[in-house]
Amino acid sequence: MSNSLVRLRALTVIGFLGLVACVMAASTATTRGEEPKTNACGCFQTTAGECICTRKSKCDCPGECEPKGCDEKRQKELEKEIKEETRKAEAAEKKRQQEAAEKQRKAEAQAAEDGDQVSVNDTEARAQEEDRSSESKVKGKEKDRKNKKAERPRSDAP
């Protein structure tokens, strides 16, 4: 009787190990069968909403699941562009003011030669009008950039 009891226990253990092996094989098969689809950046989003990237890639997927730091990188590039455009606008404004001052000097010199007095107020009024038109152009460009930035879809992935 002890011989049959040993056999029964051995069969129970073997059956249990077989059951465990079947469960493990089934779970790995379902894992392999459910490979997530990645986007152009090589990233996918888990059911928990976490963004996972399988390979190192560029930031080519704005608004989608993409590698960490892409949003910050895009923001820095935008700020750099704005600074560059502001610098160009300031340089153009400075050049325009220098040209206006040179025109005023020439007009005053010509008036002194001719004996006529050119109204300084007329010259200043023209310079102020030119200032306003150039400032409105610069502000219009900045508004366009801000509108484009607001239209870009943002990624909420961490």
C-alpha positions in Angstrom: 0.0 0.0 0.0 2.8 2.4 0.6 4.0 1.8 -2.9 0.7 2.9 -4.4 0.6 6.0 -2.1 4.1 7.0 -3.3 2.9 6.6 -6.9 -0.2 8.7 -6.2 1.9 11.5 -4.7 4.3 11.3 -7.6 1.5 11.5 -10.1 0.0 14.5 -8.3 3.3 16.3 -8.3 3.9 15.6 -12.0 0.3 16.7 -12.8 0.8 19.9 -10.9 4.1 20.6 -12.7 2.4 19.9 -16.0 -0.3 22.4 -15.2 2.2 25.0 -14.2 4.1 24.4 -17.5 0.9 24.8 -19.5 0.0 28.0 -17.8 3.4 29.5 -18.3 3.5 28.5 -22.0 0.1 30.0 -22.6 1.1 33.3 -20.9 4.3 33.7 -23.0 2.4 32.8 -26.1 -0.2 35.5 -25.5 2.6 38.0 -24.7 4.2 37.2 -28.0 0.9 37.4 -29.8 0.0 40.8 -28.4 3.1 42.8 -29.4 2.2 46.5 -29.3 2.3 48.5 -32.5 4.9 51.2 -32.5 4.7 54.6 -34.2 7.3 56.1 -36.5 9.4 57.0 -33.5 9.5 53.4 -32.3 7.3 54.1 -29.3 4.0 52.7 -28.0 1.6 53.5 -25.2 0.7 51.0 -22.6 -2.8 50.5 -21.2 -1.8 52.5 -18.2 -1.0 55.5 -20.5 2.8 55.2 -20.2 4.9 55.9 -23.2 7.6 53.3 -23.9 10.2 53.7 -26.7 11.9 50.5 -28.0 14.7 52.2 -29.9 16.5 55.5 -29.8 14.9 57.7 -32.3 14.4 61.3 -33.4 11.5 63.5 -32.3 9.4 63.0 -35.4 6.1 62.2 -33.8 4.7 65.5 -32.3 1.4 64.9 -30.5 1.9 61.2 -30.3 3.8 59.0 -27.9 7.4 60.0 -28.5 10.8 59.8 -26.6 11.2 61.8 -23.4 12.6 65.3 -23.9 11.2 65.9 -27.4 8.6 68.4 -26.2 11.2 70.3 -24.3 13.6 70.2 -27.3 10.8 71.6 -29.5 10.1 74.4 -27.0 13.8 75.4 -26.9 14.0 75.5 -30.7 10.9 77.8 -30.8 12.4 80.1 -28.2 15.6 80.2 -30.1 13.8 81.2 -33.3 11.8 83.9 -31.5 15.1 85.3 -30.0 16.7 85.3 -33.5 13.7 87.0 -35.1 13.6 89.6 -32.3 17.3 90.3 -32.8 16.9 90.7 -36.5 13.9 93.1 -35.9 16.0 95.1 -33.4 18.9 95.3 -35.9 16.6 96.5 -38.7 15.0 99.1 -36.4 18.4 100.4 -35.4 19.4 100.6 -39.0 16.2 102.4 -39.9 16.7 104.9 -37.1 20.3 105.5 -38.3 19.1 106.1 -41.8 16.3 108.5 -40.6 18.9 110.4 -38.6 21.2 110.6 -41.6 18.3 111.9 -43.8 17.5 114.5 -41.2 21.1 115.7 -41.0 21.2 115.9 -44.8 17.9 117.8 -44.9 19.1 120.3 -42.3 22.4 120.7 -44.1 20.6 121.3 -47.4 18.2 123.8 -45.7 21.2 125.6 -44.2 22.7 125.9 -47.6 19.5 127.1 -49.2 18.8 129.5 -46.4 15.5 127.8 -45.7 14.6 126.2 -42.4 13.2 122.8 -42.6 10.7 122.1 -39.9 12.3 119.6 -37.5 8.8 118.6 -36.4 8.0 117.3 -39.9 11.1 115.2 -40.0 10.4 113.8 -36.5 6.8 113.0 -37.5 7.9 111.0 -40.5 10.4 109.1 -38.4 7.7 108.3 -35.7 5.3 107.1 -38.4 8.0 104.7 -39.8 8.7 103.4 -36.3 5.0 102.5 -35.8 4.8 100.7 -39.0 7.9 98.6 -38.3 6.8 97.8 -34.8 3.4 96.6 -36.0 5.1 94.2 -38.5 7.3 92.7 -35.7 4.3 92.3 -33.4 2.3 90.6 -36.2 5.1 88.1 -36.7 5.2 87.3 -33.0 1.4 86.8 -32.9 1.6 84.4 -35.8 4.3 82.3 -34.1 2.3 82.2 -30.9 -0.8 81.1 -32.8 1.1 78.3 -34.6 2.5 77.1 -31.2 -1.0 77.0 -29.8 -2.2 74.9 -32.7 0.4 72.2 -32.3 -0.9 69.1 -30.6 0.8 68.4 -27.3 1.8 65.1 -25.9 0.6 64.4 -22.4 3.0 61.5 -22.1 5.6 61.9 -19.2 
